Amino acid sequence: LAQAVWLTGLRLNLLVCAIPLSEASVRMMPTTDPAAAIREIADKLEEKIKESGLDACEQFVGTLDNIKEQAKAGPGDLMSKVQYAIESLKGQVQAAIDDPTSLAPGGAALAACASWYGTQVIEKLKALMAEIVALFEKIVEVIENMTGPFKNLGETMEDAMVGIKNTMKGLTMLPNNVMALSNKVKGPEDLADVDTGSMRKDLDTSGVDGPLSSLEGLQGSMGSTIDSVKEGIDSLSRFVTNAPEKIKDSFAVPTPLCCITSCAMANAPPAMLSMMEQVEQLRSFDLEPVVRLLQDMHDKLANIDIALVKDPMKKFAEMAGEQVDALEKVAAAAKMAGGLENTADKMAGGLENTADMMKAGKGGCGCFGKA
């Protein structure tokens, strides 16, 4: 019996020694907890986020989000309201030109010479009309100059943000994903299907190259738009400053009856009053916020430094790659430890069977006989 036990032990020693053990495998046996090892990797990944500066990229992404929303909203309907108000004034003046009889003041002062008075007013209104048409065309030009850049900026920012956010999400979620894996691991068998391939895919930062390059192309894109809007505001400001006097002058009674102008204006024609009211509406529009919006977007775009997001992403991807390597070693060691445990269980069972057989006198090759 002693010889049989010795032979069986010898075979067991030879079998165990024949199994190649990696350094990671040795560290895993017999006391290392796979879940604890994975939690340690998750903690290191969290540290690497701060060490690489990836957490600071959120501020950069926040700035991009702000620009995107500004581009999406644009100046709202303010410019359209200005255009409509100018168009309304243009329509009022044209209606007055088309109907000279509507231009005479109320009362009897000019009743006898209403036709003559209307003709004189029309000549002056035509000059005013030319200014209104020029202003209208300028505002339309401003709107057209704004529409293209805002549309291009909004679409470019939208596309860029999708690529940047997807890459950022893959990188920043890696520590949480690894930690979630550790919570599922109860034994070596739970590491059989660890998907480190998808983790390495998340560490691929090449997807941000195109979006970041497109953002660089936007720098300076708002400069000409700002100049155009400023010119439009200046034109509108000059017009609303001078228009009231020009309207009054258009309806003033010409010589030789200019002495009754004050009397005539006391009963000013409705056409004149409606034009004055429309000019006041134009005066009420404040376009400075549009300029500030454009300038703010211009400054933000000019200060975009893609290295602030690209470099931390690349640095974290390299650091995290080392931790994914460590995770793969933990998984391999756990699988090895599990395989050895199964082998030991089978050998232990074999020893028990051998012992039972020897007790029954059926041991081995029969050369030892009964104990």
MODAUR-V855437 format. One record per residue. N is the residue number from 0. PHI is phi in whole degrees, 0 to 359 (* if undefined). Layout:
[[N PHI] [N PHI]]
This chain:
[[0 *] [1 298] [2 292] [3 294] [4 297] [5 298] [6 297] [7 296] [8 297] [9 296] [10 298] [11 296] [12 298] [13 296] [14 294] [15 295] [16 292] [17 281] [18 274] [19 289] [20 244] [21 282] [22 301] [23 296] [24 296] [25 297] [26 295] [27 285] [28 250] [29 259] [30 252] [31 292] [32 267] [33 304] [34 298] [35 295] [36 297] [37 289] [38 298] [39 297] [40 295] [41 298] [42 296] [43 294] [44 297] [45 297] [46 295] [47 293] [48 299] [49 286] [50 297] [51 279] [52 87] [53 296] [54 296] [55 287] [56 294] [57 298] [58 295] [59 298] [60 297] [61 297] [62 296] [63 296] [64 299] [65 297] [66 296] [67 299] [68 292] [69 296] [70 294] [71 295] [72 284] [73 61] [74 277] [75 70] [76 259] [77 300] [78 295] [79 294] [80 294] [81 297] [82 300] [83 295] [84 295] [85 294] [86 296] [87 295] [88 297] [89 301] [90 295] [91 295] [92 294] [93 295] [94 297] [95 293] [96 295] [97 285] [98 226] [99 302] [100 293] [101 277] [102 267] [103 290] [104 294] [105 287] [106 89] [107 262] [108 303] [109 243] [110 301] [111 285] [112 234] [113 299] [114 295] [115 300] [116 299] [117 299] [118 296] [119 294] [120 294] [121 299] [122 300] [123 287] [124 293] [125 296] [126 294] [127 296] [128 299] [129 299] [130 293] [131 297] [132 297] [133 297] [134 294] [135 300] [136 296] [137 293] [138 293] [139 299] [140 298] [141 299] [142 298] [143 296] [144 293] [145 276] [146 299] [147 299] [148 300] [149 295] [150 295] [151 296] [152 297] [153 298] [154 293] [155 296] [156 296] [157 299] [158 295] [159 296] [160 294] [161 299] [162 295] [163 291] [164 293] [165 297] [166 293] [167 299] [168 297] [169 298] [170 286] [171 287] [172 275] [173 301] [174 303] [175 294] [176 295] [177 291] [178 295] [179 298] [180 297] [181 297] [182 287] [183 270] [184 279] [185 250] [186 199] [187 305] [188 295] [189 284] [190 261] [191 296] [192 240] [193 295] [194 264] [195 280] [196 297] [197 292] [198 294] [199 293] [200 295] [201 294] [202 274] [203 279] [204 264] [205 295] [206 292] [207 265] [208 300] [209 297] [210 302] [211 292] [212 295] [213 294] [214 292] [215 299] [216 292] [217 275] [218 297] [219 84] [220 289] [221 264] [222 302] [223 293] [224 293] [225 300] [226 299] [227 296] [228 294] [229 299] [230 297] [231 296] [232 295] [233 299] [234 297] [235 295] [236 297] [237 297] [238 294] [239 292] [240 285] [241 265] [242 301] [243 304] [244 293] [245 291] [246 292] [247 299] [248 296] [249 296] [250 263] [251 293] [252 284] [253 289] [254 294] [255 266] [256 256] [257 299] [258 292] [259 258] [260 303] [261 298] [262 292] [263 293] [264 290] [265 295] [266 238] [267 306] [268 294] [269 305] [270 300] [271 295] [272 297] [273 293] [274 294] [275 297] [276 296] [277 293] [278 295] [279 296] [280 296] [281 298] [282 295] [283 287] [284 285] [285 253] [286 264] [287 300] [288 302] [289 295] [290 296] [291 297] [292 299] [293 295] [294 294] [295 297] [296 295] [297 300] [298 295] [299 295] [300 295] [301 295] [302 266] [303 292] [304 240] [305 295] [306 296] [307 294] [308 250] [309 290] [310 295] [311 298] [312 300] [313 296] [314 296] [315 295] [316 301] [317 293] [318 296] [319 292] [320 301] [321 295] [322 287] [323 293] [324 302] [325 296] [326 296] [327 296] [328 292] [329 297] [330 296] [331 295] [332 294] [333 295] [334 296] [335 296] [336 297] [337 296] [338 294] [339 294] [340 297] [341 296] [342 297] [343 297] [344 298] [345 295] [346 294] [347 297] [348 296] [349 295] [350 296] [351 296] [352 296] [353 297] [354 297] [355 296] [356 293] [357 291] [358 296] [359 274] [360 82] [361 241] [362 288] [363 50] [364 271] [365 91] [366 283] [367 265] [368 68] [369 277] [370 289]]
